[in-house]
Amino acid sequence: MPQSAHAARRERLRARLADHGLAGYLVTRLVNVRYLTGFTGSNGQVLVSARASGDVFATDGRYDEQAAAEAGDLPRVLAREEDWLPERLAAGDRVGFESHDVSWERGQALSAALRERAGVELVAAPRWVEELREVKDASEVAALRRACALADAAFAGLLEWLRPGMTERDVAGRLEQAMREGGADGPSFETIVASGPNSARPHHRPTSRAIASGDVVKVDFGALVDGYHSDMTRTVAVGEPDAALRGVHDLVRRAQAAGRAAALAGAPASAVDAACREAIAAAGHGERFVHPTGHAVGLEIHEQPILHGAATATLRAGMAVTVEPGVYLPGVGGVRIEDVVVVADQGPPEVLTTSPRELLVL
């Protein structure tokens, strides 16, 4: 992504500093460092100052060249700890930090060091960057589109080669290989392949179980592109499935469509969950829908907001969330259908995962 995009994100964070009387904000959580600078290494910090000219990036000598390439628009210092910080601040300054991610011991030590060496007060300011990340900019949505397209392509391939006798691990491996061959940096998370009665487990881990004729097979997977994660679930049948599961699949498909339609700017996040859950409960399977309807997705596979009945967030244009209702019948099997959608300024969301949602019998 262009460095101008990262600079614009730092400006959005900077705008909060004056409102809270802060001279700066120290970002140490690596995913947030990446969001604000583009840096992808394993040791990096960024001080976002109340003055744009005061921003600085810190890393150690291993990453000097990488930092110059990825965060080259920022002055940088080479240091393993925060020893560089006092000289960038003035006595009486108040500096925010990511108290939700920094351990109590580390926070206490840093606070004492800044107070003693520079007369600076460290102020807990949790999740400021995560809050900015909730609404995706154009470059982020473009990366999510590419990641979703790679997952769709891998699923299209699966429809050609999935057959009885393959193990769940076989299928997971081939899906991940297809995404990498298509250009993904890797899978978004550990691929879920659950066949037959295993599909009744929402987060089953693939095993050596061989897929049999008549099984439903639930695949939950995603591609990683430029740090951004896609997330998609489809449930297919290998041979004619149990009649009960055919009916459950149709129910989940209709519930999922209702949830996608409810993902509107200005709507409560809980409304998406309610739309899915009401349809499933009306069919008598409410107790078998055992997880939230979805979650935001981006640089992390699970971000805020979470779409559940008690969610207090309001959906905003640019939020990228999953809609993934499911029904799970122990000992029989289960069905989940999941898409990534981006909330639009007006009207229905953009659906980034487009693979067929109807029951496919292979």
Number of C-alpha atoms within 10 A of each C-alpha: 12 10 16 11 18 18 19 12 18 22 17 12 20 21 11 15 20 11 8 13 13 19 22 26 26 23 25 19 18 17 20 22 23 21 22 24 27 22 25 19 16 11 19 25 25 25 23 25 23 21 12 13 10 15 21 21 23 25 23 16 14 12 18 14 11 15 24 14 12 18 22 16 17 20 14 19 16 15 16 14 14 14 12 14 19 17 10 13 19 12 13 12 17 19 26 23 22 21 18 13 13 16 11 11 9 11 18 12 12 18 17 16 19 22 17 12 13 18 18 21 20 24 18 15 16 15 15 17 21 14 13 15 23 21 20 20 13 11 12 21 19 13 21 31 22 21 29 28 21 25 31 22 16 24 21 13 14 15 14 9 12 19 18 15 12 15 21 24 19 17 23 21 14 16 25 23 15 21 25 18 13 15 14 23 16 18 23 23 17 13 24 24 27 33 30 24 17 27 28 24 19 20 13 17 15 21 16 10 16 16 21 18 16 17 25 33 27 28 27 23 26 31 33 29 23 15 22 24 28 32 30 25 27 22 25 24 24 21 16 14 18 16 9 11 21 16 12 23 24 15 20 27 23 18 26 29 19 20 25 27 14 24 32 24 21 14 14 21 28 23 21 26 30 20 21 29 27 15 19 24 14 9 10 10 18 16 11 16 21 13 14 21 27 25 20 23 27 25 22 16 16 16 18 19 22 22 27 19 16 13 15 13 15 14 25 21 18 22 24 30 31 28 31 29 29 31 27 23 19 13 12 16 25 29 31 26 26 26 24 29 24 28 26 18 13 10 12 16 23 15 17 23 23 14 18 14 20 15 19 15 15 16
